């Protein structure tokens, strides 16, 4: 009983601690910044796969659409059982 209580206290302290919060904020920033990097690697996609600007625009549109629909499907998955 005492060991379980200590483990629970340690877990709560860890999750509320400043280092975990810093780590979590870096993960959020890394995930959120990935959507803005398309302009950086779009030239590489264009040259490597031989896409023209129209195809690249279509790819970018579906990338943005997938990011937005992914939020809705993630929220739906949290509420409903699988």
Secondary structure, DSSP 8 states (H G I E B T S, - for coil): -HHHHHHHHHHHHHHHSHHHHHHHHHHHHHHHHGGGGHHHHHHHHHHHHT--HHHHHHHHHHHHHHHHHHHHHHHHHHHS--
